[in-house]
Amino acid sequence: MFDNIWGKLRGSISDEAINTGRQPEMDLGRAIPVFCLPFVHTVIECTPIEHIYEPIPFFFNIIIGQPLGAPIFIFAMGACISYTKRKSNKALMKRGLMLLIAGFVLNVLRFMVPYLIGYFMTGNADKYITPLPYRVFGNDILQFAGLFFLLFGFLKHMKLKDMHILGVSAVMSVIGSLFRHLDFGIPALNIALGHIIGTQDAAEFVMSDFPLMNWFFLPVTGYLFGKLLLRVNDKKTFYGIVSPLLFLLYVAFFIFEYVYGIGQNAVEPTLLASENCYYHILWYDILGFALFNVGVFGIYYYMMQVFPDFIKKFLVSLSRNITRVYVIHWFLVVMTTNVILYLMRGTQELPIGATLLLATVIFLITYPAALLWERLSNKAKQKRGEA
């Protein structure tokens, strides 16, 4: 039986790269979180912490915002390296630098601009000025992506083989697991080092998001998966064998953590305040996410086979414009909740129904704006090409 399964699996993988072009499961994996971004972040901004574990906030903040969100995007980011035309070491590092710069430009747009407006209109320094250095200079997923491409390109430049890079990423994950929730007692140092390791300011209770040491392993495993996927000649057979197996392993992993109270799936009063903080993830949890992601991509592959063409086109469009949607929606979410709502009502908290309605409006503004941005960008590229 096992020989038969192994034979089918081996037969679904060629010796040469033949599975090129867009991968529908990757598009869906990127489209789901980008569609849900306005809902996830609006819910976080408008829901009191004591209600964050109620069903709808829990769904968006914990389910979509965590395993089905950033981890899949980060894994797919690594996998797509194998499919891009610009994958030289120099191109990878240049892309990393641009993403790093984009992350800080976004911080100015989504935090500095709204917060300064809010401060000048209210004079509330505690809300708008005190957290501003953390918001503007702190890290998020774009900064992590930039640092990943810079380091990954550098390791490639140093002629490291793939397994050596995987080993480096594993060591980094273990070190990141050992040194997390650190407070150096100096806010500027916490902010700066928070891009590399998990820092936490005791006074502000600020945690660094997606520190490089903890998360580097995930896009590296995605990159290796992408190289394998290039050689898959029969996805139906490949995912039919691999995805259920990895899902079973992840379910067992989830149950083990839940029962024994360890890792990301342990029960805690609040994930943000717990030892098992999502952002300062542990090495075995990041390994669990890698297993989970491949399992999910199998499901996404089968889903994309049955979706009608107009839904597929919409999902591909969302996937293609993920960075544009990310930037636009964040500005709208922060400006709407932290400035407009706060000025109008004295609070940014809303009932869940009103929160979801606001998130829907934000998406309906964000998506067309992203398409317009894409169209203008393509026209600018065409003019440069003609010149």
PEDAGI-V376966 format. One record per pair of residues at least 6 apart in sequence whose ideal C-beta (glycine too) atoms are under 8 Angstrom apart, sorted by the first residue. I is the first residue (numbers start at 0). GAP is how many residues later the second one is. If there is no record, write none. Layout:
BEGIN
i=I gap=GAP
i=I gap=GAP
END
This chain:
BEGIN
i=4 gap=236
i=7 gap=229
i=7 gap=233
i=8 gap=228
i=8 gap=229
i=8 gap=232
i=8 gap=233
i=10 gap=223
i=10 gap=226
i=11 gap=220
i=11 gap=221
i=11 gap=222
i=11 gap=223
i=11 gap=225
i=11 gap=226
i=11 gap=229
i=12 gap=215
i=12 gap=218
i=12 gap=219
i=12 gap=220
i=12 gap=225
i=13 gap=217
i=13 gap=218
i=13 gap=219
i=14 gap=216
i=15 gap=215
i=16 gap=213
i=16 gap=214
i=17 gap=212
i=17 gap=213
i=17 gap=215
i=18 gap=210
i=18 gap=211
i=18 gap=212
i=18 gap=213
i=18 gap=214
i=18 gap=216
i=19 gap=63
i=19 gap=210
i=20 gap=62
i=21 gap=61
i=21 gap=294
i=22 gap=56
i=22 gap=60
i=22 gap=206
i=23 gap=276
i=23 gap=277
i=23 gap=280
i=23 gap=281
i=23 gap=288
i=24 gap=272
i=24 gap=273
i=24 gap=275
i=24 gap=276
i=24 gap=279
i=25 gap=50
i=25 gap=53
i=25 gap=54
i=25 gap=271
i=25 gap=293
i=26 gap=277
i=26 gap=288
i=26 gap=289
i=26 gap=292
i=27 gap=272
i=27 gap=275
i=27 gap=276
i=27 gap=287
i=27 gap=291
i=28 gap=43
i=28 gap=44
i=28 gap=46
i=28 gap=47
i=28 gap=264
i=28 gap=267
i=28 gap=268
i=28 gap=271
i=29 gap=42
i=29 gap=43
i=29 gap=46
i=29 gap=288
i=29 gap=289
i=29 gap=292
i=30 gap=283
i=30 gap=284
i=30 gap=285
i=30 gap=287
i=30 gap=288
i=31 gap=32
i=31 gap=36
i=31 gap=40
i=32 gap=7
i=32 gap=31
i=32 gap=35
i=32 gap=36
i=32 gap=37
i=32 gap=39
i=32 gap=40
i=33 gap=284
i=33 gap=285
i=33 gap=287
i=33 gap=288
i=33 gap=291
i=33 gap=292
i=34 gap=283
i=34 gap=328
i=35 gap=24
i=35 gap=28
i=35 gap=29
i=35 gap=33
i=36 gap=288
i=36 gap=289
i=36 gap=292
i=36 gap=293
i=37 gap=291
i=37 gap=294
i=37 gap=295
i=37 gap=321
i=37 gap=322
i=37 gap=324
i=37 gap=325
i=37 gap=328
i=38 gap=21
i=38 gap=25
i=38 gap=317
i=38 gap=320
i=38 gap=321
i=38 gap=324
i=39 gap=20
i=39 gap=21
i=39 gap=24
i=39 gap=25
i=39 gap=29
i=40 gap=288
i=40 gap=289
i=40 gap=292
i=41 gap=291
i=41 gap=294
i=41 gap=295
i=41 gap=313
i=41 gap=314
i=41 gap=316
i=41 gap=317
i=41 gap=320
i=42 gap=13
i=42 gap=14
i=42 gap=17
i=42 gap=18
i=42 gap=309
i=42 gap=312
i=42 gap=313
i=42 gap=316
i=43 gap=8
i=43 gap=16
i=43 gap=17
i=43 gap=21
i=44 gap=288
i=44 gap=289
i=44 gap=292
i=44 gap=293
i=44 gap=303
i=45 gap=291
i=45 gap=295
i=45 gap=302
i=45 gap=303
i=45 gap=304
i=45 gap=308
i=45 gap=309
i=45 gap=312
i=46 gap=10
i=46 gap=14
i=46 gap=302
i=46 gap=303
i=46 gap=305
i=46 gap=308
i=47 gap=301
i=48 gap=221
i=50 gap=6
i=50 gap=301
i=51 gap=6
i=51 gap=9
i=51 gap=218
i=52 gap=9
i=52 gap=217
i=53 gap=298
i=55 gap=296
i=55 gap=300
i=56 gap=295
i=61 gap=209
i=65 gap=212
i=66 gap=222
i=66 gap=225
i=67 gap=228
i=69 gap=71
i=69 gap=140
i=70 gap=147
i=70 gap=218
i=70 gap=221
i=70 gap=222
i=71 gap=221
i=71 gap=224
i=72 gap=68
i=72 gap=249
i=73 gap=67
i=73 gap=70
i=73 gap=71
i=73 gap=136
i=73 gap=141
i=73 gap=144
i=73 gap=145
i=73 gap=148
i=74 gap=143
i=74 gap=144
i=74 gap=146
i=74 gap=147
i=74 gap=150
i=74 gap=214
i=74 gap=215
i=74 gap=218
i=75 gap=146
i=75 gap=217
i=76 gap=68
i=76 gap=71
i=76 gap=142
i=76 gap=145
i=77 gap=70
i=77 gap=140
i=77 gap=141
i=77 gap=142
i=77 gap=143
i=77 gap=144
i=77 gap=145
i=77 gap=146
i=77 gap=147
i=77 gap=148
i=78 gap=143
i=78 gap=144
i=78 gap=146
i=78 gap=147
i=78 gap=150
i=79 gap=146
i=80 gap=6
i=80 gap=11
i=80 gap=71
i=80 gap=142
i=80 gap=145
i=81 gap=141
i=81 gap=144
i=81 gap=145
i=81 gap=147
i=81 gap=148
i=82 gap=143
i=82 gap=147
i=85 gap=6
i=85 gap=9
i=88 gap=64
i=88 gap=65
i=88 gap=67
i=88 gap=68
i=89 gap=63
i=90 gap=62
i=91 gap=57
i=91 gap=58
i=91 gap=60
i=91 gap=61
i=91 gap=64
i=92 gap=56
i=92 gap=57
i=92 gap=60
i=92 gap=61
i=92 gap=64
i=94 gap=54
i=94 gap=58
i=95 gap=49
i=95 gap=50
i=95 gap=51
i=95 gap=52
i=95 gap=53
i=95 gap=54
i=95 gap=55
i=95 gap=56
i=95 gap=57
i=96 gap=49
i=96 gap=53
i=97 gap=48
i=98 gap=43
i=98 gap=44
i=98 gap=46
i=98 gap=47
i=98 gap=50
i=99 gap=42
i=99 gap=43
i=99 gap=46
i=99 gap=47
i=99 gap=50
i=100 gap=45
i=101 gap=40
i=101 gap=44
i=101 gap=221
i=101 gap=225
i=102 gap=36
i=102 gap=37
i=102 gap=39
i=102 gap=40
i=102 gap=42
i=102 gap=43
i=103 gap=32
i=103 gap=33
i=103 gap=39
i=105 gap=34
i=105 gap=36
i=105 gap=220
i=105 gap=221
i=105 gap=224
i=106 gap=28
i=106 gap=29
i=106 gap=30
i=106 gap=31
i=106 gap=33
i=107 gap=28
i=108 gap=218
i=108 gap=221
i=108 gap=222
i=109 gap=217
i=109 gap=220
i=109 gap=221
i=109 gap=223
i=109 gap=224
i=110 gap=21
i=110 gap=24
i=110 gap=25
i=110 gap=223
i=111 gap=20
i=111 gap=23
i=111 gap=24
i=112 gap=218
i=112 gap=222
i=113 gap=217
i=113 gap=220
i=113 gap=221
i=113 gap=224
i=113 gap=225
i=114 gap=13
i=114 gap=14
i=114 gap=16
i=114 gap=17
i=114 gap=20
i=114 gap=223
i=115 gap=12
i=116 gap=218
i=116 gap=222
i=117 gap=6
i=117 gap=9
i=117 gap=10
i=117 gap=220
i=117 gap=221
i=117 gap=224
i=117 gap=225
i=118 gap=6
i=118 gap=8
i=118 gap=9
i=118 gap=10
i=120 gap=218
i=120 gap=222
i=121 gap=6
i=121 gap=220
i=121 gap=221
i=126 gap=211
i=126 gap=215
i=127 gap=210
i=129 gap=74
i=130 gap=73
i=130 gap=75
i=132 gap=54
i=132 gap=55
i=132 gap=58
i=133 gap=53
i=133 gap=57
i=133 gap=67
i=133 gap=70
i=133 gap=72
i=136 gap=54
i=136 gap=55
i=137 gap=53
i=137 gap=56
i=137 gap=68
i=137 gap=70
i=137 gap=71
i=138 gap=55
i=138 gap=56
i=138 gap=69
i=138 gap=70
i=138 gap=71
i=138 gap=72
i=139 gap=69
i=139 gap=70
i=140 gap=68
i=140 gap=69
i=141 gap=181
i=141 gap=184
i=142 gap=52
i=142 gap=67
i=143 gap=51
i=143 gap=65
i=143 gap=66
i=143 gap=67
i=143 gap=68
i=143 gap=71
i=146 gap=48
i=146 gap=49
i=146 gap=65
i=147 gap=64
i=147 gap=67
i=147 gap=68
i=147 gap=71
i=150 gap=61
i=150 gap=65
i=151 gap=13
i=151 gap=67
i=151 gap=68
i=151 gap=71
i=154 gap=9
i=154 gap=10
i=154 gap=13
i=155 gap=9
i=159 gap=8
i=161 gap=61
i=161 gap=62
i=161 gap=65
i=164 gap=55
i=165 gap=51
i=165 gap=54
i=165 gap=55
i=165 gap=58
i=168 gap=47
i=168 gap=48
i=168 gap=51
i=168 gap=52
i=169 gap=47
i=169 gap=113
i=171 gap=40
i=171 gap=41
i=171 gap=42
i=171 gap=44
i=171 gap=45
i=172 gap=40
i=172 gap=41
i=172 gap=43
i=172 gap=44
i=172 gap=110
i=172 gap=113
i=172 gap=114
i=173 gap=109
i=174 gap=22
i=174 gap=38
i=175 gap=21
i=175 gap=22
i=175 gap=35
i=175 gap=36
i=175 gap=37
i=175 gap=38
i=175 gap=39
i=175 gap=104
i=175 gap=105
i=175 gap=107
i=176 gap=37
i=176 gap=104
i=176 gap=105
i=176 gap=106
i=178 gap=18
i=178 gap=19
i=178 gap=34
i=179 gap=17
i=179 gap=18
i=179 gap=31
i=179 gap=34
i=179 gap=97
i=179 gap=100
i=180 gap=17
i=180 gap=18
i=180 gap=19
i=180 gap=26
i=180 gap=94
i=180 gap=96
i=180 gap=99
i=181 gap=8
i=181 gap=11
i=181 gap=15
i=181 gap=16
i=181 gap=17
i=181 gap=18
i=182 gap=7
i=182 gap=16
i=182 gap=17
i=182 gap=18
i=182 gap=19
i=183 gap=6
i=183 gap=9
i=183 gap=15
i=186 gap=14
i=186 gap=16
i=186 gap=17
i=188 gap=10
i=189 gap=9
i=189 gap=10
i=189 gap=11
i=189 gap=16
i=189 gap=18
i=190 gap=8
i=190 gap=17
i=192 gap=6
i=192 gap=15
i=193 gap=13
i=193 gap=14
i=193 gap=17
i=194 gap=13
i=194 gap=16
i=194 gap=17
i=195 gap=15
i=195 gap=16
i=195 gap=17
i=196 gap=11
i=196 gap=14
i=196 gap=15
i=196 gap=16
i=196 gap=17
i=197 gap=9
i=197 gap=10
i=197 gap=13
i=197 gap=15
i=197 gap=16
i=197 gap=79
i=197 gap=81
i=197 gap=82
i=198 gap=8
i=198 gap=9
i=198 gap=12
i=199 gap=6
i=199 gap=7
i=199 gap=8
i=199 gap=80
i=204 gap=68
i=206 gap=65
i=206 gap=70
i=206 gap=72
i=206 gap=73
i=207 gap=71
i=207 gap=72
i=208 gap=70
i=209 gap=69
i=210 gap=68
i=210 gap=69
i=213 gap=65
i=213 gap=66
i=213 gap=67
i=213 gap=68
i=213 gap=69
i=213 gap=72
i=214 gap=66
i=214 gap=71
i=216 gap=66
i=216 gap=69
i=216 gap=70
i=216 gap=73
i=217 gap=68
i=217 gap=71
i=217 gap=72
i=217 gap=75
i=220 gap=69
i=221 gap=68
i=221 gap=71
i=224 gap=68
i=224 gap=69
i=231 gap=6
i=234 gap=66
i=238 gap=58
i=238 gap=59
i=238 gap=62
i=238 gap=63
i=239 gap=58
i=241 gap=52
i=241 gap=53
i=241 gap=56
i=242 gap=51
i=242 gap=52
i=242 gap=53
i=242 gap=54
i=242 gap=55
i=242 gap=56
i=243 gap=51
i=243 gap=54
i=245 gap=45
i=245 gap=46
i=245 gap=48
i=245 gap=49
i=245 gap=52
i=246 gap=45
i=246 gap=48
i=248 gap=42
i=249 gap=38
i=249 gap=41
i=249 gap=42
i=249 gap=45
i=252 gap=31
i=252 gap=35
i=252 gap=38
i=253 gap=11
i=253 gap=34
i=256 gap=6
i=256 gap=7
i=256 gap=8
i=256 gap=9
i=256 gap=28
i=257 gap=7
i=257 gap=8
i=257 gap=9
i=259 gap=6
i=260 gap=6
i=261 gap=14
i=262 gap=13
i=262 gap=19
i=262 gap=21
i=262 gap=22
i=262 gap=25
i=263 gap=12
i=263 gap=14
i=263 gap=17
i=263 gap=18
i=263 gap=21
i=263 gap=24
i=264 gap=11
i=264 gap=20
i=265 gap=8
i=265 gap=10
i=267 gap=6
i=267 gap=7
i=267 gap=8
i=270 gap=6
i=270 gap=7
i=271 gap=6
i=275 gap=6
i=275 gap=9
i=280 gap=8
i=303 gap=8
i=303 gap=11
i=306 gap=8
i=316 gap=54
i=317 gap=7
i=317 gap=49
i=319 gap=54
i=320 gap=46
i=320 gap=49
i=320 gap=50
i=320 gap=52
i=320 gap=53
i=323 gap=45
i=323 gap=46
i=323 gap=49
i=323 gap=50
i=324 gap=41
i=324 gap=42
i=324 gap=45
i=327 gap=37
i=327 gap=38
i=327 gap=41
i=327 gap=42
i=327 gap=45
i=328 gap=33
i=328 gap=34
i=328 gap=37
i=331 gap=30
i=331 gap=33
i=331 gap=34
i=332 gap=29
i=335 gap=22
i=335 gap=26
i=336 gap=11
i=336 gap=21
i=337 gap=10
i=340 gap=6
i=340 gap=7
i=340 gap=9
i=341 gap=6
i=349 gap=8
END
